[in-house]
Amino acid sequence: YLGLRRLMSNFAYIDESGTLVEHQVMALSLILLDGRRSADRISERVLRSLYPHLARNAKALDRKVLHFTDMPDPVQNQVARQLAKEKISGVINSHWHSADTETHQILFTIYTKMLQLLVYRALEMTTGKLTVIIAEQGSPETYKAQLFSELQRTVEVFQKRKSVFRPVQFELRSAQSLRGLQIADFYAGAVRKMLIESATGVDNNLCSPYQYVQHQINLEDYIDLK
């Protein structure tokens, strides 16, 4: 089994929720899945549970998009209960916005460092080849080269510390186009909702989708390691 596990391709999907200062807190989510098709299969099961009348209509299901903030609370909970049954591992870090000091450049620097921490964790949690697919923001051509350079530095730090070579491929893709990114969006949204409710004193044990999926994820505070 271990030999097979090493041969399997690991796919990490990263998406965020709450990138603007007025969103209070930003959550960045990485989920790990085995193989390129896993995300599609998981999403299909989720969508069939949401739309049982479309269970045999693959084209109709394919047109449905999973986006956390567009879902009413009961649907968020239903999706969370279904995802809780799946083989998903995740790491999510968060950053509370500070409106008086955060420019776009500062925010992007924080976002990049949060990404680096998630990629490092993904390397720790896997062996063999790792494909990291990140949800695009705005115009990718304006930041892709710099971002990938920073992430490659993270891979090099890991390899040096662990004395092991890891083949890692980075991709930027539209969240609308990939089910894996939609799943990562759901986990980011669930954690962000939980953090805001906790901070405002809402009893989220009764209503939060986070309660169903918390066993699958590690929560980490963003720390600027400089």
Salt bridges, closest charged atoms under 4 A:
ASP34 OD1 - ARG5 NH2 3.35
ASP34 OD2 - LYS87 NZ 3.00
ASP40 OD2 - ARG37 NH1 2.76
GLU44 OE2 - ARG48 NH2 3.04
ASP70 OD2 - HIS67 ND1 3.04
ASP73 OD1 - LYS193 NZ 2.94
GLU86 OE2 - ARG45 NE 2.83
GLU102 OE2 - HIS95 NE2 2.54
GLU102 OE1 - HIS97 ND1 2.93
GLU124 OE1 - ARG121 NH1 3.07
GLU150 OE1 - ARG153 NH1 2.67
GLU171 OE2 - ARG36 NH2 3.96
GLU171 OE1 - ARG173 NH1 3.48
ASP185 OD1 - HIS67 NE2 3.93
GLU220 OE2 - ARG121 NE 2.53
ASP224 OD1 - LYS113 NZ 3.04
